[in-house]
Amino acid sequence: MINVCDIQVMKPLLAEHGFHFSKAKGQNFLIASWVPESIAEQAGVDETAGVLEIGPGIGPLTQQLCLRAKKVCAVEVDNRLEPILKQTVGEFENLEILWGDVLKQDVPKLVAEKFGALRPMACANLPYYITSPILSALLEADCFDSVTVMVQKEVAQRIAAAPASPDYSAFTVFCQYYAEPELLFDVPPHCFMPQPKVTSAVIRLKIRKERNWDIDDPAIFFRLVKASFAMRRKKLSNGLASGFPDLGKTGAAEVIQAAGFDENVRGETLSIPEFARIANEIARRR
């Protein structure tokens, strides 16, 4: 197996195929072998797993996943990597590579077709510029046991944030609605070529089997969350009146009171069950 994290191996390999890093695609390749090993290990990948990998690059994480999982399906958008991946991961019979954009895939259908009765997991070293759309798509697919990703450290902190903390956001609530996040470890810039300007972090999102919040209308719930954080540090009633114009300021205040909250409550202090109470109160009034 080629050690693609060894810079003395990687540089000639890339030069042989005339490969140049694409800034537009946010390409930073790992040059520290402990990172893909740790991701695969701490994600809990084993012979019961079928793993969807997003963006294999030149294959460092792919190799580690293939050594552990029953089946790996990797989706890569950059066709220039095809001859390189043939060299670096071509030996693995439990690997299938799909060429294309994962955001154009029907992920639940893909997972069902490729993994059957295996425990479905997703793993990825996500480009910073497209982290949110891909992570959102993986969570909304609602077909995985867990999703383990390497992202910018501040994004990982935002995903795992608690109510009323500075990092708590609408994206926090969205992610925690679907999954329970666990911060695994940081990855410094010197672990990549070229070096990014920021520290990365690996986070594991264990998909919730049950969501015991009794949300009457998820669309209203997520609309409420978005409206609440659109006017951060202002009273929830302001965001509510803006996000639900039919309520108006009076109706917004009534909803908050009927749901059992103080009229001065701010959205960024609320937990998912508390947002659910307010969302259900809005739904009842429609």
C-alpha positions as CSV (number, residue, x, y, z in Angstrom):
1,M,0.0,0.0,0.0
2,I,1.4,3.4,-1.0
3,N,1.9,5.8,1.9
4,V,0.3,8.8,0.2
5,C,0.8,10.9,3.3
6,D,4.6,10.7,2.8
7,I,5.5,14.0,1.1
8,Q,8.4,12.2,-0.6
9,V,5.9,9.8,-2.2
10,M,3.1,12.4,-2.8
11,K,5.1,15.0,-4.6
12,P,6.5,12.7,-7.4
13,L,3.1,11.0,-7.7
14,L,1.3,14.3,-8.3
15,A,4.1,15.5,-10.7
16,E,3.9,12.3,-12.6
17,H,0.2,13.0,-13.4
18,G,0.7,16.8,-13.9
19,F,-1.7,17.4,-11.0
20,H,-1.9,20.9,-9.5
21,F,-4.0,21.8,-6.4
22,S,-7.3,23.6,-7.1
23,K,-8.0,26.5,-4.9
24,A,-11.5,26.6,-6.3
25,K,-12.1,23.0,-5.0
26,G,-10.4,23.8,-1.6
27,Q,-7.9,21.0,-2.0
28,N,-5.5,20.4,0.9
29,F,-4.0,16.9,1.0
30,L,-3.0,15.2,4.3
31,I,0.7,14.7,4.9
32,A,0.3,13.2,8.5
33,S,-0.6,9.5,8.4
34,W,-1.9,9.5,12.0
35,V,-4.9,11.7,10.9
36,P,-6.7,9.4,8.5
37,E,-5.9,6.4,10.8
38,S,-7.4,8.3,13.7
39,I,-10.5,9.4,11.7
40,A,-11.3,5.8,10.6
41,E,-10.6,4.3,14.1
42,Q,-12.5,6.9,16.1
43,A,-15.4,6.9,13.6
44,G,-15.9,3.3,14.7
45,V,-15.5,1.8,11.2
46,D,-15.4,-2.0,11.2
47,E,-16.3,-5.0,9.1
48,T,-20.1,-4.4,9.8
49,A,-19.9,-1.0,8.1
50,G,-20.6,0.4,4.7
51,V,-18.9,3.8,4.4
52,L,-19.8,6.6,2.1
53,E,-16.7,8.8,1.7
54,I,-17.0,12.3,0.2
55,G,-13.9,13.7,-1.6
56,P,-11.2,11.0,-1.3
57,G,-8.6,13.2,-2.9
58,I,-5.5,11.0,-3.4
59,G,-6.9,8.4,-1.0
60,P,-5.3,8.6,2.5
61,L,-8.6,8.2,4.4
62,T,-9.9,5.9,1.7
63,Q,-7.1,3.5,2.4
64,Q,-7.8,3.4,6.1
65,L,-11.6,3.0,5.5
66,C,-11.0,0.1,3.1
67,L,-8.7,-1.7,5.6
68,R,-11.6,-1.6,8.2
69,A,-15.0,-1.5,6.4
70,K,-16.8,-4.2,4.5
71,K,-17.6,-1.8,1.7
72,V,-16.5,1.8,0.8
73,C,-18.1,4.0,-1.8
74,A,-16.2,7.2,-2.5
75,V,-17.7,10.1,-4.4
76,E,-15.2,12.4,-6.0
77,V,-15.9,15.5,-8.2
78,D,-12.4,16.0,-9.6
79,N,-11.8,13.6,-12.6
80,R,-8.1,14.6,-12.7
81,L,-7.6,12.3,-9.6
82,E,-8.7,9.1,-11.4
83,P,-5.3,7.9,-12.5
84,I,-3.8,8.8,-9.1
85,L,-6.5,6.9,-7.2
86,K,-6.0,3.9,-9.5
87,Q,-2.4,3.8,-8.1
88,T,-3.2,4.5,-4.5
89,V,-6.4,2.6,-3.8
90,G,-6.8,0.4,-6.9
91,E,-5.9,-2.7,-4.9
92,F,-9.0,-2.6,-2.7
93,E,-11.7,-4.9,-4.0
94,N,-14.2,-3.5,-1.4
95,L,-14.0,0.0,-2.9
96,E,-16.2,1.6,-5.5
97,I,-15.5,5.2,-6.8
98,L,-18.3,7.3,-8.2
99,W,-17.3,10.3,-10.2
100,G,-19.5,13.4,-9.7
101,D,-21.0,15.8,-7.3
102,V,-22.4,14.3,-4.1
103,L,-24.9,17.2,-3.9
104,K,-26.5,15.9,-7.1
105,Q,-26.9,12.4,-5.7
106,D,-30.0,10.8,-4.1
107,V,-28.0,9.9,-1.0
108,P,-30.6,7.6,0.7
109,K,-31.1,5.7,-2.6
110,L,-27.3,5.5,-3.1
111,V,-26.7,4.2,0.4
112,A,-29.5,1.6,0.1
113,E,-28.1,0.3,-3.2
114,K,-24.5,0.2,-2.3
115,F,-24.6,-1.0,1.4
116,G,-27.7,-3.1,1.8
117,A,-27.8,-4.5,5.3
118,L,-24.4,-3.1,6.3
119,R,-24.3,-0.4,9.0
120,P,-24.2,2.8,6.9
121,M,-21.7,5.5,7.8
122,A,-20.3,8.7,6.2
123,C,-16.8,10.0,6.5
124,A,-15.2,13.0,4.9
125,N,-12.4,15.5,4.9
126,L,-14.7,18.4,3.7
127,P,-13.4,21.4,1.8
128,Y,-14.1,24.5,3.9
129,Y,-16.0,26.3,1.2
130,I,-18.7,23.6,0.9
131,T,-18.8,22.2,4.4
132,S,-22.4,23.4,5.3
133,P,-24.2,22.2,2.1
134,I,-22.5,18.7,2.2
135,L,-23.0,18.2,5.9
136,S,-26.6,19.4,5.6
137,A,-27.2,16.9,2.8
138,L,-25.7,14.0,4.8
139,L,-27.8,14.8,7.9
140,E,-31.1,15.4,5.9
141,A,-30.6,12.1,4.1
142,D,-31.3,10.6,7.5
143,C,-29.9,7.2,6.5
144,F,-26.6,6.9,8.4
145,D,-25.6,5.5,11.7
146,S,-23.1,8.3,12.1
147,V,-21.4,11.0,10.1
148,T,-17.7,11.8,10.9
149,V,-16.1,14.8,9.2
150,M,-13.0,16.9,9.3
151,V,-14.0,20.6,9.1
152,Q,-12.6,24.0,10.1
153,K,-12.2,24.0,13.9
154,E,-14.6,26.9,14.5
155,V,-17.3,25.1,12.5
156,A,-16.8,22.0,14.6
157,Q,-17.2,24.1,17.8
158,R,-20.3,25.7,16.4
159,I,-21.9,22.3,15.7
160,A,-21.2,21.1,19.2
161,A,-22.1,24.4,21.0
162,A,-24.5,24.7,23.9
163,P,-27.4,27.1,24.2
164,A,-26.4,30.7,25.2
165,S,-22.7,30.2,24.3
166,P,-21.1,32.5,21.7
167,D,-20.8,29.7,19.1
168,Y,-24.5,28.6,19.4
169,S,-26.3,29.2,16.0
170,A,-29.1,28.2,13.7
171,F,-26.6,25.6,12.2
172,T,-26.0,24.2,15.7
173,V,-29.7,23.6,16.2
174,F,-30.0,22.1,12.7
175,C,-27.1,19.7,13.3
176,Q,-28.2,18.7,16.8
177,Y,-31.8,18.2,15.7
178,Y,-30.5,15.3,13.6
179,A,-27.5,14.1,15.6
180,E,-25.5,14.1,18.8
181,P,-22.1,15.7,18.1
182,E,-18.8,14.7,19.7
183,L,-15.6,16.6,19.1
184,L,-12.8,14.1,18.6
185,F,-9.5,15.9,17.9
186,D,-7.8,18.9,16.3
187,V,-5.7,18.8,13.2
188,P,-3.0,21.5,12.9
189,P,-2.3,23.3,9.6
190,H,1.1,21.6,9.2
191,C,-0.6,18.3,8.7
192,F,-1.7,19.4,5.2
193,M,-0.1,20.4,1.8
194,P,-0.6,23.2,1.0
195,Q,-1.1,24.4,4.6
196,P,-4.4,26.0,5.3
197,K,-4.5,29.2,7.4
198,V,-6.7,27.7,10.1
199,T,-6.8,24.6,12.4
200,S,-9.1,21.8,11.5
201,A,-11.1,19.5,13.8
202,V,-12.7,16.1,13.5
203,I,-16.3,15.7,14.7
204,R,-18.5,12.7,14.9
205,L,-22.2,13.1,14.6
206,K,-24.1,10.1,16.0
207,I,-27.5,10.2,14.3
208,R,-30.4,10.3,16.7
209,K,-32.7,7.2,16.4
210,E,-35.5,9.1,18.2
211,R,-36.3,12.8,18.3
212,N,-38.6,13.1,21.3
213,W,-39.5,16.7,20.9
214,D,-43.0,16.3,19.5
215,I,-42.6,18.9,16.8
216,D,-45.9,19.4,15.0
217,D,-44.4,21.0,11.9
218,P,-40.7,20.7,11.2
219,A,-40.9,23.5,8.6
220,I,-42.2,25.9,11.2
221,F,-39.6,24.8,13.7
222,F,-36.7,25.5,11.3
223,R,-38.2,28.7,10.2
224,L,-38.5,29.8,13.8
225,V,-34.9,28.8,14.5
226,K,-33.6,30.8,11.5
227,A,-35.7,33.8,12.5
228,S,-34.4,33.7,16.1
229,F,-30.8,33.9,15.1
230,A,-31.3,36.4,12.3
231,M,-31.6,39.1,15.0
232,R,-29.1,37.8,17.5
233,R,-28.9,39.5,20.9
234,K,-32.3,41.0,20.3
235,K,-35.5,39.8,22.0
236,L,-37.0,36.7,20.4
237,S,-40.2,38.6,19.8
238,N,-38.4,40.8,17.2
239,G,-37.1,37.9,15.2
240,L,-40.4,36.1,15.5
241,A,-42.4,39.1,14.2
242,S,-39.9,39.4,11.3
243,G,-39.8,35.7,10.4
244,F,-43.6,35.3,10.8
245,P,-45.1,38.7,9.5
246,D,-48.6,37.3,9.9
247,L,-48.1,37.2,13.7
248,G,-46.9,40.8,14.1
249,K,-45.3,42.1,17.3
250,T,-48.4,41.5,19.4
251,G,-48.9,37.9,18.1
252,A,-45.2,37.2,18.6
253,A,-45.4,38.3,22.2
254,E,-48.5,36.3,22.8
255,V,-46.9,33.1,21.3
256,I,-43.8,33.5,23.6
257,Q,-46.0,34.0,26.7
258,A,-48.3,31.1,25.8
259,A,-45.3,28.8,25.4
260,G,-44.3,29.7,28.9
261,F,-41.4,32.1,28.4
262,D,-40.5,35.6,29.6
263,E,-41.3,38.3,27.1
264,N,-37.6,39.4,27.1
265,V,-36.3,35.9,26.2
266,R,-33.6,35.8,23.5
267,G,-33.5,33.1,20.9
268,E,-29.9,32.1,21.4
269,T,-30.6,30.9,24.9
270,L,-33.2,28.3,23.9
271,S,-32.7,24.5,23.6
272,I,-34.3,22.3,20.9
273,P,-37.2,21.3,23.2
274,E,-37.8,25.0,24.0
275,F,-37.8,26.0,20.4
276,A,-40.2,23.1,19.8
277,R,-42.7,24.5,22.3
278,I,-42.7,27.9,20.6
279,A,-42.9,26.3,17.1
280,N,-45.9,24.2,18.2
281,E,-47.6,27.3,19.6
282,I,-47.2,29.0,16.2
283,A,-48.5,25.9,14.4
284,R,-51.6,25.9,16.7
285,R,-52.4,29.5,15.7
286,R,-52.4,28.7,12.0
